[in-house]
Amino acid sequence: MLHQDAGLRRQGGWALLFANFGVALAYVGWAALVDLIFRRYGYFPAPLWLPASVALVAVALWGPRAWPGLAAGAFIANAALVGVDARVSAVVSVGNVLGASLGVLLFRRVTSGAPAFFGVRDATAFVAFPVLLHAAVAALFGTAALVLSGRLDASPAASDVFLRWWMADAGGVLALAPAIALWLSEANLLPERERPGEFAVASALLLISAAALFLDAGFSDLSHAALPWLLLVGAAWLAVRFSVRASYTLFATMVGIALVGTVVGRGPFGVLPHDKSLFHLGIYLVTGSLLVMLCGGLANEWRHATKALADTVAGLERRVAEATAETRENARQILQLLEQSPFPLVMTVLDTGIVLFINERAGELFGVPPHEAPGKVAPDFWVERGQRDAFVEALKAAGRARDMEVVLKDAAGEPFTALISAIITTFDGQRVLVVGVANIEDRRRTEDALRAAKTAAEQASRAKSVFLAKMSHELRTPLNAVIGFSEVIATEAFGSVAPKYREYAGDINASGRHLLQLIDELLDLARIEAGRTKLVEETVAIEPLVREAVRMCQQVGSAESQVAVHLDLPFEEIRADARALRQMLLNLLGNAFKFSPDGGQVEIALRWDGTDVMVEVSDEGIGIPEHRLAEVGKPFVQVDDGYSRRQGGTGIGLFITRSLAELHGGSLEVARRTPKGTRVTIRLPGSRVIRRAPAEAEGPIPTA
């Protein structure tokens, strides 16, 4: 969740209104609850400001779209509950919005390109920016507003107010925001699913211990204030043993219990003076948060490294097995060839190695005429004479030798690799060794050359993928800055600008996003070619996904363009990768809108032909020449005419779509549409259908 905004960025109208209303209501509700609890027990202002978590989560989820609701909630809370005037409340609300936005923005900048799990880098960046920086900005604005309004003197008292404000907001963020963020984002590496019993027992023991400790009214000695720190050992163990999400949720619950007990005067911290009990609890919260997040991050990195190592070992074992199977298959084929045609054959006395017989092929191989061979010794055919003795001893132990690879000498005395099979038998009253020899030197050289060529090709492919990934990363970093700052200028976030500059900023932002999309397509292409694209299959409601894609793509085409959706499916859901399916729809619809003329119509039809799920996207554009249809869908291939050049693009959208369809077990077809236009069809196998329902069809959808 913290690494990217949720879908509200693309929503508008009532959805945006209700979301902002919910943010404001949540902020005011938490503020009222905090004020009620702390004011009742004589703590004012509140030493722990939980609405700061609401501010951070809202900005992390929805970005600038959540600013109105967040500002309204902060204004109402400060004006109605804290009792400050409207001007001070307005400045405080601005500080809350700005602090949360800066914290999330810098966190994303620092963790850009990090692995998709919560690690040490994420933990330190979270504490530095969404917690400390966020709280510092909010405290600075609030203190400045009080000083400028005359409610507070610019003296050491202001520094004390700033420090308390900062600690209250930082504690409020640490109390809830990490647990919420991890629940909304962390989906991998959840070991508690593998050990549910152990997790349940450990969690229960920790929470029971926390309740017994912090809700006990029997503490009277100041030394008892050290007892809660022992519970952090258990929290750290949970973070190492299980996921950060689960362990931090338990820690947040434990802190909630401690907060309730300390406020009502119970527990070890309750024996401290009134003004120090919550201060020690705040230190306890900060220390425990850092400990849990860092331990969990280290454990996550260890799990990730262990999994990567296991995958690597499995891959190596698979490659070894494949190489072994290939070698065995080659040996079997060579044996079949030797059995079907003449091959070198040598018979020698088992113990002495004196040659009794060789055939003509063996004579050609070793440079000895068959009639001159009897009486010679077999060790002369080996590169090292002692190798023959070792071979015979091994053969005696095994009974026979088959397809053994050895090094022998040919007629010119040059060593060569041979594959030999041998048996021990009796001939003419003596034990003899019969050996069949096959010269495999050329084959070995060919295999070495093929392996070298394969290695070179794999290295070149990896180098290309690494180059694309590195270049894309290097381009994404400045592009994010260009897009972000141009959006700030275009939206006049820090003050009004001239209309012409606002227009220029909008053009810069649009161009930057277009270039970022091209970079993302190149990264997708690199992942697909490297075989690293994996499907995350889930149950997908296909109709809402299609309508979402239509709404997102209508802005690409002409303002007069129309789109018609036809649904004729006897089911509602399929088993697929939702992200990949959305990308396929966006690619096809984006092309259709882009190449449709003014006033043209784009159609998307979902049909079931009894075997496959068919998604057809048609347009009324210029179409594709018949002789070029076979080239469509190849990487970087575009129909070379003036109109397509004006529309731009990299020519890899259909290739990515085809690849994603094939990963689903389907296919992609491109055809000309009569009298004009193009029809692109995605076929997904019927085995992906989840649930059947009455068929329904929809007519044209007017453009927005």
C-alpha positions as CSV (number, residue, x, y, z in Angstrom):
1,M,0.0,0.0,0.0
2,L,2.8,2.5,0.9
3,H,4.6,1.7,-2.3
4,Q,1.8,2.9,-4.6
5,D,-1.6,4.5,-4.6
6,A,-4.8,2.5,-4.7
7,G,-7.4,2.7,-7.5
8,L,-9.1,5.9,-6.3
9,R,-6.7,7.9,-8.3
10,R,-8.6,6.9,-11.4
11,Q,-12.0,7.3,-9.8
12,G,-14.1,10.4,-9.6
13,G,-17.6,11.7,-8.8
14,W,-19.5,10.0,-6.1
15,A,-16.7,7.5,-5.3
16,L,-14.3,10.4,-4.6
17,L,-16.9,12.2,-2.5
18,F,-17.7,9.3,-0.4
19,A,-14.0,8.4,0.1
20,N,-13.2,11.9,1.3
21,F,-16.3,11.9,3.6
22,G,-15.0,8.6,5.0
23,V,-11.5,10.0,5.6
24,A,-12.9,13.1,7.4
25,L,-15.3,11.0,9.5
26,A,-12.5,8.6,10.5
27,Y,-10.2,11.4,11.4
28,V,-12.9,13.2,13.5
29,G,-14.0,9.9,15.1
30,W,-10.6,8.9,16.2
31,A,-9.9,12.4,17.4
32,A,-13.1,12.4,19.5
33,L,-12.3,9.0,21.0
34,V,-8.7,10.0,21.9
35,D,-9.9,13.3,23.4
36,L,-12.7,11.6,25.4
37,I,-10.3,9.0,26.9
38,F,-7.3,11.2,27.7
39,R,-9.3,14.3,28.8
40,R,-11.3,12.1,31.2
41,Y,-8.2,11.0,33.0
42,G,-6.5,14.5,33.1
43,Y,-4.3,14.2,30.0
44,F,-4.8,17.3,27.7
45,P,-3.7,17.8,25.1
46,A,-3.6,14.1,24.2
47,P,-0.1,12.6,24.5
48,L,-0.9,10.0,21.7
49,W,-2.6,11.4,18.6
50,L,-4.1,8.4,16.8
51,P,-5.7,10.4,14.0
52,A,-2.2,10.8,12.6
53,S,-2.5,7.2,11.5
54,V,-5.7,8.0,9.6
55,A,-3.8,10.8,7.8
56,L,-1.0,8.6,6.7
57,V,-3.1,5.7,5.6
58,A,-5.5,8.0,3.6
59,V,-2.6,9.7,1.7
60,A,-0.9,6.3,1.1
61,L,-4.1,4.8,-0.3
62,W,-5.4,7.7,-2.4
63,G,-2.7,10.3,-2.7
64,P,-3.8,13.9,-3.4
65,R,-7.4,12.8,-3.9
66,A,-7.7,12.3,-0.2
67,W,-6.4,15.8,0.7
68,P,-9.9,17.5,0.9
69,G,-11.3,14.9,3.3
70,L,-8.1,14.9,5.4
71,A,-8.0,18.7,5.6
72,A,-11.7,18.9,6.6
73,G,-11.3,16.2,9.3
74,A,-8.3,17.9,10.8
75,F,-10.0,21.3,10.7
76,I,-13.1,20.0,12.4
77,A,-11.2,18.0,15.0
78,N,-8.9,21.0,16.0
79,A,-11.7,23.5,16.0
80,A,-14.4,21.5,17.8
81,L,-12.4,19.3,20.1
82,V,-9.2,21.2,20.9
83,G,-10.9,24.6,20.8
84,V,-8.6,26.7,18.6
85,D,-9.9,29.4,16.2
86,A,-10.5,28.8,12.5
87,R,-7.2,30.3,11.3
88,V,-5.1,28.1,13.6
89,S,-7.2,25.1,12.7
90,A,-6.7,25.7,9.0
91,V,-2.9,26.0,9.4
92,V,-2.8,22.8,11.5
93,S,-4.9,20.9,8.9
94,V,-2.5,22.1,6.2
95,G,0.4,20.8,8.2
96,N,-1.2,17.4,8.7
97,V,-1.8,17.0,5.0
98,L,1.6,18.2,4.0
99,G,3.4,16.1,6.6
100,A,1.7,12.9,5.6
101,S,2.2,13.6,1.9
102,L,5.9,14.3,2.3
103,G,6.4,11.2,4.4
104,V,4.7,8.9,1.9
105,L,6.4,10.6,-1.1
106,L,10.0,10.3,0.4
107,F,9.3,6.7,1.5
108,R,8.4,5.7,-2.0
109,R,11.4,7.5,-3.4
110,V,13.8,5.7,-1.0
111,T,12.2,2.3,-1.4
112,S,11.8,2.5,-5.2
113,G,13.0,-0.7,-6.7
114,A,13.1,-2.6,-3.4
115,P,11.8,-6.2,-3.3
116,A,8.1,-6.8,-2.9
117,F,8.3,-7.6,0.8
118,F,8.8,-5.6,4.0
119,G,12.6,-5.5,4.7
120,V,15.1,-3.6,6.8
121,R,15.2,-0.8,4.1
122,D,11.4,-0.4,4.3
123,A,11.5,-0.4,8.1
124,T,14.1,2.3,8.4
125,A,12.6,4.4,5.7
126,F,9.1,4.1,7.3
127,V,10.4,5.4,10.7
128,A,12.4,8.2,9.1
129,F,9.7,9.6,6.8
130,P,6.1,8.5,7.4
131,V,6.7,8.6,11.2
132,L,9.4,11.2,12.2
133,L,9.2,13.6,9.2
134,H,5.4,13.4,9.0
135,A,5.1,14.2,12.7
136,A,7.7,16.9,12.6
137,V,6.0,18.8,9.8
138,A,2.6,18.6,11.5
139,A,4.1,19.8,14.8
140,L,6.0,22.6,13.1
141,F,2.9,24.0,11.4
142,G,0.8,23.6,14.6
143,T,3.4,25.3,16.8
144,A,3.9,28.1,14.3
145,A,0.2,28.7,14.1
146,L,-0.1,29.0,17.9
147,V,2.8,31.4,18.0
148,L,1.6,33.6,15.2
149,S,-1.9,33.7,16.6
150,G,-0.6,34.9,20.0
151,R,-1.8,31.8,21.9
152,L,1.8,30.8,22.6
153,D,5.0,32.8,23.2
154,A,8.0,32.3,21.0
155,S,10.1,31.1,23.9
156,P,11.2,27.8,25.4
157,A,7.6,27.0,25.9
158,A,7.2,26.8,22.1
159,S,10.0,24.3,21.9
160,D,8.3,22.2,24.6
161,V,5.0,22.3,22.7
162,F,6.7,21.4,19.4
163,L,8.4,18.4,21.1
164,R,5.2,17.1,22.7
165,W,3.2,17.6,19.5
166,W,5.9,15.8,17.5
167,M,6.0,12.8,20.0
168,A,2.2,12.6,20.1
169,D,1.8,12.4,16.3
170,A,4.8,10.0,15.9
171,G,3.4,7.8,18.6
172,G,-0.1,7.9,17.0
173,V,1.4,6.8,13.6
174,L,3.4,4.0,15.2
175,A,0.4,2.8,17.1
176,L,-1.8,1.9,14.1
177,A,-0.4,2.9,10.7
178,P,2.2,0.1,10.3
179,A,-0.3,-2.6,11.1
180,I,-2.9,-1.2,8.7
181,A,-0.3,-0.7,5.9
182,L,1.1,-4.2,6.3
183,W,-2.4,-5.7,6.3
184,L,-3.2,-3.9,3.1
185,S,0.0,-4.7,1.3
186,E,2.0,-7.6,2.6
187,A,0.7,-10.8,0.9
188,N,3.9,-12.9,0.7
189,L,6.1,-14.7,3.2
190,L,3.4,-15.4,5.8
191,P,4.8,-18.3,7.9
192,E,1.9,-18.2,10.3
193,R,-0.1,-20.0,7.6
194,E,2.3,-22.8,7.8
195,R,2.3,-23.0,11.6
196,P,-1.1,-21.8,12.7
197,G,-1.1,-23.7,16.0
198,E,2.2,-22.4,17.1
199,F,1.2,-18.9,16.1
200,A,-2.1,-19.0,18.0
201,V,-0.4,-20.3,21.2
202,A,2.4,-17.7,21.1
203,S,0.0,-14.9,20.3
204,A,-2.3,-15.8,23.1
205,L,0.5,-16.1,25.6
206,L,1.9,-12.7,24.7
207,L,-1.5,-10.9,24.9
208,I,-2.4,-12.7,28.1
209,S,0.9,-11.7,29.6
210,A,0.4,-8.1,28.5
211,A,-3.1,-7.9,30.0
212,A,-2.0,-9.4,33.2
213,L,0.9,-7.0,33.4
214,F,-0.6,-3.7,32.3
215,L,-4.0,-4.1,33.9
216,D,-2.7,-5.2,37.3
217,A,-3.3,-2.6,40.0
218,G,-0.9,-4.2,42.4
219,F,2.4,-2.5,41.4
220,S,3.9,0.0,43.8
221,D,7.6,-0.1,43.4
222,L,9.2,2.2,40.7
223,S,11.6,-0.7,39.8
224,H,8.5,-2.5,38.4
225,A,8.6,-0.1,35.4
226,A,11.3,-2.3,33.9
227,L,9.0,-5.3,33.6
228,P,7.2,-4.4,30.4
229,W,10.5,-4.4,28.5
230,L,10.6,-8.2,28.9
231,L,7.5,-8.5,26.7
232,L,9.5,-6.9,23.8
233,V,11.6,-10.1,23.8
234,G,8.5,-12.1,23.0
235,A,7.3,-9.5,20.4
236,A,10.8,-9.6,18.7
237,W,10.7,-13.4,18.7
238,L,7.2,-13.3,17.0
239,A,8.6,-10.9,14.4
240,V,11.4,-13.3,13.6
241,R,9.3,-16.5,13.7
242,F,6.3,-15.2,11.9
243,S,5.4,-12.3,9.5
244,V,5.9,-8.6,10.2
245,R,2.2,-8.1,9.6
246,A,1.1,-10.5,12.3
247,S,3.8,-9.6,14.8
248,Y,3.2,-5.9,14.5
249,T,-0.6,-6.3,14.8
250,L,0.0,-8.2,18.1
251,F,2.4,-5.5,19.3
252,A,-0.1,-2.8,18.5
253,T,-2.7,-4.7,20.4
254,M,-0.3,-5.1,23.3
255,V,0.4,-1.3,23.2
256,G,-3.3,-0.6,23.2
257,I,-3.7,-2.7,26.4
258,A,-0.7,-0.9,27.9
259,L,-2.2,2.5,27.0
260,V,-5.5,1.7,28.7
261,G,-3.9,0.4,31.8
262,T,-1.4,3.3,32.1
263,V,-4.1,5.9,31.5
264,V,-6.3,4.5,34.3
265,G,-3.3,4.2,36.6
266,R,-2.7,0.5,36.4
267,G,0.3,-1.6,35.4
268,P,4.1,-0.9,35.9
269,F,4.0,2.5,34.2
270,G,1.1,3.5,36.4
271,V,3.4,3.7,39.5
272,L,5.3,6.6,37.8
273,P,4.3,10.2,38.3
274,H,1.4,11.4,36.3
275,D,3.5,13.4,33.8
276,K,6.0,10.6,33.3
277,S,3.9,7.5,32.9
278,L,2.8,8.2,29.3
279,F,6.3,9.5,28.5
280,H,7.7,6.1,29.4
281,L,4.9,4.4,27.5
282,G,5.8,6.5,24.4
283,I,9.5,5.4,24.6
284,Y,8.2,1.9,25.0
285,L,6.1,2.2,21.9
286,V,8.9,3.7,19.8
287,T,11.5,1.2,20.9
288,G,9.1,-1.8,20.5
289,S,8.0,-0.5,17.0
290,L,11.6,-0.2,15.8
291,L,12.5,-3.6,17.3
292,V,9.5,-5.4,15.8
293,M,9.9,-3.8,12.3
294,L,13.7,-4.3,12.1
295,C,13.6,-7.9,13.4
296,G,10.7,-8.7,11.0
297,G,12.5,-7.0,8.2
298,L,15.6,-9.0,8.8
299,A,13.6,-12.2,9.1
300,N,11.8,-11.4,5.8
301,E,15.1,-10.8,4.0
302,W,16.4,-14.1,5.5
303,R,13.2,-16.0,4.3
304,H,13.5,-14.3,0.9
305,A,17.2,-15.3,0.6
306,T,16.4,-18.8,1.8
307,K,13.7,-19.2,-0.8
308,A,15.9,-17.8,-3.5
309,L,18.6,-20.2,-2.6
310,A,16.2,-23.1,-2.6
311,D,14.9,-22.1,-6.0
312,T,18.4,-21.8,-7.2
313,V,19.3,-25.3,-5.9
314,A,16.2,-26.7,-7.4
315,G,17.0,-25.2,-10.7
316,L,20.5,-26.6,-10.6
317,E,19.2,-30.0,-9.7
318,R,16.8,-29.8,-12.5
319,R,19.5,-28.8,-15.0
320,V,21.8,-31.6,-13.7
321,A,18.9,-34.1,-14.1
322,E,18.3,-32.8,-17.6
323,A,22.0,-33.0,-18.5
324,T,22.1,-36.5,-17.1
325,A,19.1,-37.6,-19.0
326,E,20.5,-36.1,-22.2
327,T,23.8,-38.0,-21.7
328,R,22.0,-41.2,-21.0
329,E,19.8,-40.7,-24.1
330,N,22.9,-40.1,-26.2
331,A,24.5,-43.2,-24.8
332,R,21.4,-45.3,-25.6
333,Q,21.3,-44.0,-29.2
334,I,25.0,-44.7,-29.7
335,L,24.4,-48.3,-28.3
336,Q,21.6,-48.8,-30.8
337,L,23.7,-47.6,-33.6
338,L,26.5,-50.0,-32.7
339,E,24.1,-52.9,-32.4
340,Q,22.8,-52.2,-35.9
341,S,26.0,-51.6,-37.8
342,P,29.7,-52.9,-37.6
343,F,31.7,-51.3,-34.8
344,P,35.3,-51.7,-33.4
345,L,35.5,-54.9,-31.3
346,V,38.5,-56.1,-29.3
347,M,39.0,-59.4,-27.4
348,T,41.8,-59.7,-24.9
349,V,42.9,-62.1,-22.2
350,L,41.3,-60.8,-19.0
351,D,44.4,-60.8,-16.7
352,T,47.3,-60.2,-19.1
353,G,45.7,-58.0,-21.6
354,I,47.1,-59.9,-24.6
355,V,45.1,-59.3,-27.7
356,L,43.3,-62.3,-29.1
357,F,41.2,-60.7,-31.8
358,I,40.2,-57.3,-33.3
359,N,37.8,-56.7,-36.2
360,E,38.5,-54.5,-39.2
361,R,36.9,-51.4,-37.7
362,A,39.0,-51.7,-34.6
363,G,42.1,-52.2,-36.7
364,E,41.4,-49.0,-38.6
365,L,40.9,-47.2,-35.3
366,F,44.0,-48.4,-33.5
367,G,46.2,-48.7,-36.7
368,V,46.8,-52.4,-36.3
369,P,45.8,-54.8,-39.1
370,P,43.6,-57.5,-37.7
371,H,46.0,-60.3,-38.7
372,E,48.8,-58.7,-36.8
373,A,46.9,-57.9,-33.7
374,P,47.1,-61.2,-31.9
375,G,49.9,-61.2,-29.4
376,K,49.9,-57.5,-28.8
377,V,48.9,-56.1,-25.4
378,A,45.7,-54.0,-24.9
379,P,47.4,-51.4,-22.5
380,D,49.1,-50.0,-25.6
381,F,45.7,-48.7,-26.8
382,W,45.2,-46.7,-23.5
383,V,46.7,-43.2,-22.9
384,E,47.9,-44.4,-19.5
385,R,48.7,-48.1,-19.2
386,G,47.5,-48.3,-15.6
387,Q,44.0,-47.2,-16.6
388,R,43.3,-50.6,-18.2
389,D,44.1,-52.4,-14.9
390,A,41.8,-50.1,-12.9
391,F,39.1,-50.7,-15.6
392,V,39.4,-54.5,-15.3
393,E,39.2,-54.4,-11.5
394,A,36.1,-52.3,-11.6
395,L,34.7,-54.6,-14.3
396,K,35.3,-57.7,-12.1
397,A,33.4,-56.1,-9.3
398,A,30.4,-55.0,-11.4
399,G,30.4,-58.0,-13.7
400,R,30.1,-55.9,-16.9
401,A,30.7,-52.4,-18.2
402,R,28.4,-50.5,-20.4
403,D,28.9,-47.2,-22.1
404,M,31.9,-46.2,-20.1
405,E,33.8,-43.1,-21.2
406,V,37.5,-43.5,-21.4
407,V,40.5,-41.9,-23.3
408,L,42.3,-44.2,-25.8
409,K,45.0,-43.7,-28.5
410,D,44.3,-43.8,-32.2
411,A,46.5,-45.0,-35.1
412,A,48.5,-41.8,-35.0
413,G,49.0,-42.1,-31.2
414,E,46.7,-39.2,-30.5
415,P,44.3,-39.5,-27.6
416,F,40.6,-39.6,-28.2
417,T,37.5,-40.0,-26.1
418,A,35.8,-43.4,-26.5
419,L,32.6,-45.0,-25.3
420,I,33.3,-48.6,-24.4
421,S,31.1,-51.5,-23.4
422,A,32.6,-54.7,-22.0
423,I,31.7,-58.1,-20.7
424,I,33.8,-60.9,-19.1
425,T,33.2,-64.3,-20.7
426,T,35.1,-67.6,-21.5
427,F,36.7,-68.3,-24.8
428,D,38.9,-71.2,-25.8
429,G,39.2,-72.3,-22.2
430,Q,40.3,-68.9,-20.7
431,R,38.6,-65.9,-19.3
432,V,38.6,-63.1,-21.8
433,L,37.4,-59.5,-22.0
434,V,35.3,-58.5,-25.0
435,V,35.2,-54.7,-25.5
436,G,33.2,-52.7,-28.0
437,V,34.6,-49.3,-28.7
438,A,33.0,-46.2,-30.2
439,N,34.9,-43.0,-31.0
440,I,32.9,-40.1,-29.6
441,E,35.6,-37.4,-29.8
442,D,33.7,-35.5,-32.5
443,R,30.5,-35.7,-30.6
444,R,32.2,-34.4,-27.5
445,R,33.6,-31.5,-29.4
446,T,30.2,-30.8,-30.9
447,E,28.5,-30.9,-27.4
448,D,31.2,-28.6,-26.0
449,A,30.6,-26.2,-28.9
450,L,26.9,-26.4,-28.4
451,R,27.2,-25.8,-24.7
452,A,29.5,-22.8,-25.3
453,A,27.1,-21.4,-27.8
454,K,24.1,-21.9,-25.5
455,T,26.0,-20.3,-22.6
456,A,26.9,-17.3,-24.8
457,A,23.3,-16.9,-26.0
458,E,22.0,-17.1,-22.4
459,Q,24.6,-14.5,-21.3
460,A,23.7,-12.2,-24.1
461,S,20.0,-12.6,-23.2
462,R,20.7,-11.9,-19.6
463,A,22.8,-8.9,-20.5
464,K,20.0,-7.5,-22.6
465,S,17.5,-8.0,-19.8
466,V,19.8,-6.5,-17.2
467,F,20.5,-3.6,-19.6
468,L,16.8,-3.0,-20.1
469,A,16.0,-3.2,-16.4
470,K,18.9,-0.9,-15.4
471,M,18.1,1.7,-18.1
472,S,14.4,1.6,-17.3
473,H,15.2,2.1,-13.6
474,E,17.6,4.9,-14.4
475,L,14.9,6.6,-16.5
476,R,12.1,6.0,-14.1
477,T,13.8,7.8,-11.2
478,P,14.0,11.2,-13.0
479,L,10.7,10.6,-14.8
480,N,9.0,10.2,-11.4
481,A,10.4,13.6,-10.4
482,V,9.3,15.2,-13.7
483,I,5.8,13.8,-13.4
484,G,5.5,14.7,-9.7
485,F,6.8,18.3,-10.0
486,S,4.8,19.0,-13.2
487,E,1.7,17.7,-11.5
488,V,2.4,20.0,-8.5
489,I,2.7,23.0,-10.9
490,A,-0.3,22.0,-13.0
491,T,-2.5,21.6,-9.9
492,E,-1.1,24.8,-8.4
493,A,-0.4,22.9,-5.1
494,F,2.0,25.6,-3.9
495,G,0.4,28.7,-5.4
496,S,-1.1,29.9,-8.6
497,V,0.9,30.1,-11.9
498,A,0.2,31.7,-15.2
499,P,-2.3,29.7,-17.4
500,K,0.4,29.2,-20.1
501,Y,2.8,27.6,-17.5
502,R,0.0,25.5,-16.2
503,E,-0.7,24.3,-19.8
504,Y,3.0,23.6,-20.3
505,A,3.1,21.6,-17.0
506,G,0.2,19.6,-18.1
507,D,1.9,18.8,-21.4
508,I,5.1,17.8,-19.5
509,N,3.1,15.6,-17.2
510,A,1.3,13.8,-20.1
511,S,4.5,13.3,-22.0
512,G,6.3,12.0,-18.9
513,R,3.5,9.5,-18.2
514,H,3.6,8.4,-21.8
515,L,7.3,7.7,-21.6
516,L,6.9,5.9,-18.3
517,Q,4.3,3.7,-19.9
518,L,6.7,2.9,-22.7
519,I,9.4,2.0,-20.1
520,D,6.9,-0.3,-18.3
521,E,6.2,-2.0,-21.6
522,L,9.9,-2.6,-22.1
523,L,10.2,-4.1,-18.6
524,D,7.2,-6.3,-19.3
525,L,8.9,-7.4,-22.6
526,A,12.2,-8.2,-20.8
527,R,10.4,-10.2,-18.1
528,I,8.4,-12.2,-20.7
529,E,11.5,-13.0,-22.8
530,A,13.4,-14.0,-19.7
531,G,10.6,-16.3,-18.7
532,R,10.1,-14.6,-15.3
533,T,6.5,-13.7,-15.8
534,K,4.4,-15.8,-13.4
535,L,0.6,-15.7,-13.2
536,V,-1.1,-15.0,-9.8
537,E,-4.3,-16.7,-10.5
538,E,-7.5,-15.8,-8.6
539,T,-11.3,-15.6,-9.1
540,V,-12.0,-12.7,-11.5
541,A,-15.4,-11.2,-12.2
542,I,-15.0,-10.6,-15.9
543,E,-17.8,-8.0,-16.6
544,P,-16.7,-5.4,-14.0
545,L,-13.1,-5.8,-15.3
546,V,-14.2,-5.2,-18.9
547,R,-16.2,-2.1,-18.0
548,E,-13.3,-0.7,-15.9
549,A,-11.0,-1.1,-18.9
550,V,-13.5,0.6,-21.2
551,R,-13.8,3.6,-18.9
552,M,-10.0,3.9,-18.6
553,C,-9.4,3.7,-22.4
554,Q,-12.2,6.0,-23.6
555,Q,-10.0,9.1,-23.0
556,V,-7.5,7.8,-25.5
557,G,-9.8,8.0,-28.5
558,S,-11.7,10.8,-30.2
559,A,-14.2,12.7,-28.2
560,E,-16.9,11.5,-30.7
561,S,-15.9,7.8,-30.4
562,Q,-18.5,5.4,-29.2
563,V,-18.0,2.1,-27.5
564,A,-20.4,-0.9,-27.5
565,V,-20.1,-3.8,-25.0
566,H,-21.8,-7.1,-25.8
567,L,-21.9,-9.7,-23.1
568,D,-23.1,-13.2,-24.0
569,L,-21.6,-15.4,-21.3
570,P,-23.4,-18.1,-19.3
571,F,-21.1,-17.4,-16.4
572,E,-19.8,-14.5,-14.4
573,E,-16.3,-15.5,-13.2
574,I,-13.2,-17.1,-14.5
575,R,-9.9,-18.2,-13.0
576,A,-7.1,-15.9,-14.2
577,D,-4.5,-13.3,-13.3
578,A,-6.5,-10.2,-12.8
579,R,-3.6,-7.8,-13.5
580,A,-2.6,-9.7,-16.6
581,L,-6.2,-9.8,-17.9
582,R,-6.6,-6.1,-17.2
583,Q,-3.4,-5.4,-19.1
584,M,-4.6,-7.4,-22.1
585,L,-7.9,-5.6,-22.2
586,L,-6.2,-2.2,-21.9
587,N,-3.8,-3.0,-24.7
588,L,-6.5,-4.0,-27.1
589,L,-9.0,-1.3,-26.2
590,G,-6.2,1.3,-26.2
591,N,-5.2,0.4,-29.8
592,A,-8.8,0.3,-30.9
593,F,-9.5,3.8,-29.5
594,K,-6.2,5.1,-30.8
595,F,-6.7,4.0,-34.4
596,S,-10.5,4.7,-34.6
597,P,-11.4,7.9,-36.6
598,D,-13.6,10.7,-35.3
599,G,-17.1,9.4,-34.8
600,G,-16.0,5.8,-35.2
601,Q,-17.2,2.9,-33.0
602,V,-15.2,0.5,-30.9
603,E,-16.9,-2.8,-30.0
604,I,-15.9,-5.3,-27.3
605,A,-17.7,-8.6,-27.3
606,L,-17.5,-11.5,-24.7
607,R,-18.8,-14.8,-26.1
608,W,-18.8,-18.4,-25.2
609,D,-18.5,-20.8,-28.1
610,G,-18.9,-23.9,-26.0
611,T,-15.2,-24.5,-25.7
612,D,-13.4,-21.2,-25.2
613,V,-14.0,-17.8,-23.6
614,M,-13.7,-15.3,-26.5
615,V,-12.9,-11.6,-26.0
616,E,-13.2,-9.7,-29.3
617,V,-12.2,-6.1,-29.7
618,S,-13.1,-4.4,-33.1
619,D,-12.5,-0.9,-34.4
620,E,-13.4,1.1,-37.6
621,G,-9.8,2.2,-38.2
622,I,-7.7,1.9,-41.4
623,G,-7.2,-1.8,-40.8
624,I,-4.1,-4.0,-41.4
625,P,-3.1,-5.2,-44.9
626,E,-3.7,-8.9,-45.4
627,H,-0.1,-9.6,-46.2
628,R,1.0,-7.9,-42.9
629,L,-1.3,-9.8,-40.5
630,A,1.3,-12.6,-39.9
631,E,3.8,-9.9,-38.6
632,V,1.4,-8.4,-36.1
633,G,2.1,-9.4,-32.6
634,K,5.8,-9.7,-33.0
635,P,8.0,-7.4,-30.8
636,F,8.5,-3.9,-32.1
637,V,6.5,-4.6,-35.3
638,Q,4.1,-1.9,-36.5
639,V,2.2,-1.5,-39.7
640,D,4.4,1.0,-41.6
641,D,2.1,3.8,-42.8
642,G,1.7,7.4,-42.0
643,Y,-1.4,7.0,-39.8
644,S,0.2,4.5,-37.4
645,R,3.3,6.6,-37.2
646,R,1.2,9.6,-36.1
647,Q,-0.3,7.4,-33.4
648,G,3.0,6.5,-31.9
649,G,3.8,3.4,-29.7
650,T,6.5,0.8,-29.4
651,G,4.8,-2.1,-31.2
652,I,5.1,-4.5,-28.3
653,G,1.6,-4.1,-26.9
654,L,0.1,-7.0,-28.9
655,F,3.2,-9.1,-28.3
656,I,2.7,-8.7,-24.5
657,T,-1.0,-9.4,-24.9
658,R,-0.3,-12.6,-26.9
659,S,2.3,-13.8,-24.4
660,L,-0.1,-13.2,-21.4
661,A,-2.9,-15.0,-23.3
662,E,-0.6,-18.0,-24.0
663,L,0.5,-18.1,-20.3
664,H,-3.2,-18.5,-19.5
665,G,-3.3,-21.4,-22.0
666,G,-5.0,-19.3,-24.6
667,S,-4.2,-17.5,-27.9
668,L,-4.6,-14.2,-29.7
669,E,-5.9,-13.9,-33.3
670,V,-5.8,-10.8,-35.5
671,A,-8.1,-10.4,-38.6
672,R,-9.3,-7.7,-41.0
673,R,-12.8,-6.5,-40.4
674,T,-15.2,-6.0,-43.4
675,P,-15.5,-3.4,-44.8
676,K,-12.9,-1.7,-42.7
677,G,-11.1,-1.9,-39.4
678,T,-9.5,-4.7,-37.4
679,R,-10.8,-7.4,-35.1
680,V,-8.5,-8.9,-32.4
681,T,-9.7,-12.0,-30.5
682,I,-8.4,-13.4,-27.2
683,R,-9.2,-17.0,-26.6
684,L,-9.1,-18.4,-23.1
685,P,-9.7,-22.2,-22.4
686,G,-13.1,-23.2,-21.0
687,S,-11.3,-24.9,-18.1
688,R,-10.9,-21.4,-16.5
689,V,-14.7,-20.9,-16.1
690,I,-15.6,-20.7,-12.4
691,R,-19.4,-20.3,-12.0
692,R,-22.2,-20.3,-14.5
693,A,-25.1,-17.8,-14.4
694,P,-27.9,-16.6,-16.8
695,A,-26.4,-14.9,-19.9
696,E,-26.8,-11.1,-20.2
697,A,-26.0,-8.6,-22.9
698,E,-25.4,-4.9,-22.9
699,G,-25.8,-2.3,-25.6
700,P,-23.6,0.7,-26.5
701,I,-22.0,2.7,-23.7
702,P,-21.9,6.5,-24.5
703,T,-18.5,8.1,-24.3
704,A,-17.7,10.1,-21.3
